Amino acid sequence: MNKFSKLGLVSVVALSISGISFLGESTNGANTVYAKAQQTALGAGSFKVGKSKDIKPGRYIIKATNGSGNVSNSTGSLNLILGQTPDENSGQVDSYTTTLKKGDTVQLEGIESTSFSPAGKRTYKTQLNAGDWVVGKDIKPGRYIITAISGSGNISTDDGDVNEILGTTSDENSGQVTKVTADLTKGQVLSTGLEQINLAKD
């Protein structure tokens, strides 16, 4: 089984939110409403979002309940190593929060069992686990100093304003830094492959 290295995560750029309506919301023009996320458990394989007996569209916390391996999707917004415990050396995280939309395909490789749990109500947070987070929904817009609490990996925004390898220690060989300062504006998606990060107002 090929597991992605931490450096492989550098190329992962966050998903675009253009035209996406999130859980419980509708767009004015298309009047599209995403189905409510539904708890499900899946083994290794390829699964279609919106297909009966696979994954309902919605916002999920994805966790490995048995084993570890790769999680990816057809749009390229997911590319991570998921396991039951974090592993900083491989870039493995124990959960990932993201929005899955109809038509996407999720690939699970090497994981015996993976749970998809509805993420629940969205509120502003200053400590975030691995996942995709929307400024204005999960993060209050503003200027922040972002630091790693646990783990190391890529952190980026969908518009390219932020694209760094972040960790608890610096590493000049990989280009890893311990903090990044960024202006986060409404509508941006901040994606992080770290186990946990902290956002402090600058």
Summary of the structure (lengths in Angstrom):
residues: 202
radius of gyration: 16.1
end to end distance: 42.3
largest distance: 48.7
contacts: 671
relative contact order: 0.21
helix: 2%
strand: 51%
